[in-house]
Amino acid sequence: AVGGIEIDNKIDFTLDGVHVPEGKQTVDGETGLAYARMRHEDPEGDIGRQARQREVVTKIVNKVVSLDGVSNYRKLLDAAGNNVTTDLDWDDMLDIATNYTSAFQTIKQDQLKGKDTMINDVYYQI
């Protein structure tokens, strides 16, 4: 719905039949989702997946709050479909988009790292 996002994939892989080659590329929703979900082939495992998930969400948010994203709001809302519910009306959403867009430029992200372990067939990070 946002016209794809630019990624620089470090690991050539296929997940659920979706191939994501190594290198810089623009990905659509299906490929972007595979990029965000893959962890088994990543040497960093779940930490690498979490980093890609943050990257994808950040890039989508940046496109949504851009002028191009706002002009295509109907397409974005249709893509969200039944996956999003809100009690905000259109004026509330417009107010947030108008007055708080600059806040997206000051988001700070951190990642806690621990030691991976399996206990009773359940993955934990200690």
Secondary structure as a PSIPRED ss2 file (coil, helix, strand):
# PSIPRED VFORMAT (PSIPRED V4.0)

   1 A C   1.000  0.000  0.000
   2 V C   1.000  0.000  0.000
   3 G C   1.000  0.000  0.000
   4 G C   1.000  0.000  0.000
   5 I E   0.000  0.000  1.000
   6 E E   0.000  0.000  1.000
   7 I E   0.000  0.000  1.000
   8 D E   0.000  0.000  1.000
   9 N E   0.000  0.000  1.000
  10 K C   1.000  0.000  0.000
  11 I C   1.000  0.000  0.000
  12 D C   1.000  0.000  0.000
  13 F E   0.000  0.000  1.000
  14 T E   0.000  0.000  1.000
  15 L E   0.000  0.000  1.000
  16 D C   1.000  0.000  0.000
  17 G C   1.000  0.000  0.000
  18 V E   0.000  0.000  1.000
  19 H E   0.000  0.000  1.000
  20 V E   0.000  0.000  1.000
  21 P C   1.000  0.000  0.000
  22 E C   1.000  0.000  0.000
  23 G E   0.000  0.000  1.000
  24 K E   0.000  0.000  1.000
  25 Q E   0.000  0.000  1.000
  26 T E   0.000  0.000  1.000
  27 V E   0.000  0.000  1.000
  28 D C   1.000  0.000  0.000
  29 G H   0.000  1.000  0.000
  30 E H   0.000  1.000  0.000
  31 T H   0.000  1.000  0.000
  32 G H   0.000  1.000  0.000
  33 L H   0.000  1.000  0.000
  34 A H   0.000  1.000  0.000
  35 Y H   0.000  1.000  0.000
  36 A H   0.000  1.000  0.000
  37 R H   0.000  1.000  0.000
  38 M C   1.000  0.000  0.000
  39 R C   1.000  0.000  0.000
  40 H C   1.000  0.000  0.000
  41 E C   1.000  0.000  0.000
  42 D C   1.000  0.000  0.000
  43 P C   1.000  0.000  0.000
  44 E C   1.000  0.000  0.000
  45 G C   1.000  0.000  0.000
  46 D H   0.000  1.000  0.000
  47 I H   0.000  1.000  0.000
  48 G H   0.000  1.000  0.000
  49 R H   0.000  1.000  0.000
  50 Q H   0.000  1.000  0.000
  51 A H   0.000  1.000  0.000
  52 R H   0.000  1.000  0.000
  53 Q H   0.000  1.000  0.000
  54 R H   0.000  1.000  0.000
  55 E H   0.000  1.000  0.000
  56 V H   0.000  1.000  0.000
  57 V H   0.000  1.000  0.000
  58 T H   0.000  1.000  0.000
  59 K H   0.000  1.000  0.000
  60 I H   0.000  1.000  0.000
  61 V H   0.000  1.000  0.000
  62 N H   0.000  1.000  0.000
  63 K H   0.000  1.000  0.000
  64 V H   0.000  1.000  0.000
  65 V C   1.000  0.000  0.000
  66 S C   1.000  0.000  0.000
  67 L H   0.000  1.000  0.000
  68 D H   0.000  1.000  0.000
  69 G H   0.000  1.000  0.000
  70 V H   0.000  1.000  0.000
  71 S H   0.000  1.000  0.000
  72 N C   1.000  0.000  0.000
  73 Y H   0.000  1.000  0.000
  74 R H   0.000  1.000  0.000
  75 K H   0.000  1.000  0.000
  76 L H   0.000  1.000  0.000
  77 L H   0.000  1.000  0.000
  78 D H   0.000  1.000  0.000
  79 A H   0.000  1.000  0.000
  80 A H   0.000  1.000  0.000
  81 G H   0.000  1.000  0.000
  82 N H   0.000  1.000  0.000
  83 N H   0.000  1.000  0.000
  84 V C   1.000  0.000  0.000
  85 T C   1.000  0.000  0.000
  86 T C   1.000  0.000  0.000
  87 D C   1.000  0.000  0.000
  88 L C   1.000  0.000  0.000
  89 D C   1.000  0.000  0.000
  90 W H   0.000  1.000  0.000
  91 D H   0.000  1.000  0.000
  92 D H   0.000  1.000  0.000
  93 M H   0.000  1.000  0.000
  94 L H   0.000  1.000  0.000
  95 D H   0.000  1.000  0.000
  96 I H   0.000  1.000  0.000
  97 A H   0.000  1.000  0.000
  98 T H   0.000  1.000  0.000
  99 N H   0.000  1.000  0.000
 100 Y H   0.000  1.000  0.000
 101 T H   0.000  1.000  0.000
 102 S H   0.000  1.000  0.000
 103 A H   0.000  1.000  0.000
 104 F H   0.000  1.000  0.000
 105 Q H   0.000  1.000  0.000
 106 T H   0.000  1.000  0.000
 107 I C   1.000  0.000  0.000
 108 K C   1.000  0.000  0.000
 109 Q C   1.000  0.000  0.000
 110 D C   1.000  0.000  0.000
 111 Q C   1.000  0.000  0.000
 112 L C   1.000  0.000  0.000
 113 K C   1.000  0.000  0.000
 114 G C   1.000  0.000  0.000
 115 K C   1.000  0.000  0.000
 116 D E   0.000  0.000  1.000
 117 T E   0.000  0.000  1.000
 118 M E   0.000  0.000  1.000
 119 I E   0.000  0.000  1.000
 120 N C   1.000  0.000  0.000
 121 D C   1.000  0.000  0.000
 122 V E   0.000  0.000  1.000
 123 Y E   0.000  0.000  1.000
 124 Y E   0.000  0.000  1.000
 125 Q E   0.000  0.000  1.000
 126 I C   1.000  0.000  0.000
